[in-house]
Amino acid sequence: MKQKLTVKTLGITALALSLALGALAGCKKKENTPAGSSAAPAAGATLRVGAAVVPHADILKFVVPKLKEQGVNLEVVTLDDETRLNPALAEKQIDANYWQHVPYLESVVKEKNYQFAVAASIHVEPIGFYSKKLTSINDLKPGAQIAVPNNPSNEYRALALLEKQGLIKLKQGISNFQATPKDIVDNPKKFKFVEVEAAQLTRTLPDVDGAVINTNFVLDAKIDPQSALFREDAKSPYANILVVRKGEEGREDIKKLVAALQSPELKQFLKEKYGQAIIPAF
């Protein structure tokens, strides 16, 4: 199914006009710019960045004024299906995306052979265990149902969090950030695992004893991240990253965006708006 683009309009009036101008600009660049060049677009050009709605789009909107002062018009693009953000980048519908972590990126690059590069690490969203039925980890009874994300990288992340709490034990030697409940070698309380699409996990909370959920979905569902019974700490390897096409890391507008996203002002914004739910990775 074709995904519908939803645009946070920043300096343009319509997506159709934006994409048309982008296509023309792309043709002109192809004619006038040598292959492999990382030259910046003309002054005043629009930089399109695909993002998850929460918190990524909000974070990008915070740096719009700063970039505007530097001659970069930042346009934030969101999709109904966030997994389309990588194809959109590959197809040059956007210039960068900001919504995923390295283990997830590595898994899709291996599958799709995308020619992408990480421009910067921005923040960590500690994944956490949430419940509408329990108030403590000690309330987890034998046979409890636990929902986990069904995509490989986040499923391993969820299971690793449960392992760190001493609830299960995974087989040794997992080095690719991918695992499923089949990789559990010790489950003393015989927990039953329900694999659910990550974006739907918050909706499963009334039907299970608990669920391991990514912070962006918790925020989107208006759930207090502080209500997690337990969560990852700041040492998590799952920093959310700004991704670009390989060879474009040196574009002037990309470098300005990275500087804005790794500024002291952005760090303070994250602290004030999200507290411990969003931790700077720079």
FENGIWO-V896427 format. One line per field, one symbol per residue. ss: DSSP state (H for helix, E for strand, - for the rest). psi: psi as a letter, one per 20 degrees, with the letter a starting at -180 (. if undefined). A space follows every 10 residues. Layout:
ss: ???
psi: ???
This chain:
ss: ----EEEE-- ----HHHHHH HHHHHHHHHH HH-------- -----EEEEE E-HHHHHHHH HH-HHHHHH- --EEEEEEE- ---HHHHHHH -----EEEEE EHHHHHHHHH HH---EEEEE EEEE---EEE ------HHH- ----EEEEE- -HHHHHHHHH HHHH----EE ---------- HHHEEE---- -EEEEE-HHH HHHHHHH--E EEE-HHHHHH ----HHH--E E-------EE EEEEE----- -HHHHHHHHH H--HHHHHHH HHHHHHH-EE --
psi: ppqppopoon jriqhggghg hggghgghhh hipqpiqkqq rqpiqpoppq qqgpighhgg hhjggghhhj jooppppqqh ohiihghhgh jkhrirqnir rghgghhhgh gikqmrqohq pgrpnpqrpq qihqiqhiio rpjqpppqqj qgghgggghh ghghjjhrpq qqjoijkpqr hijpipmhjl qppopqpgii hhiihiirhr qoqqhhhggh jkpohiiphq rraijpjlpp qpprqpijhj pghghhgghh ikqhhhghgg ghhicihopq k.
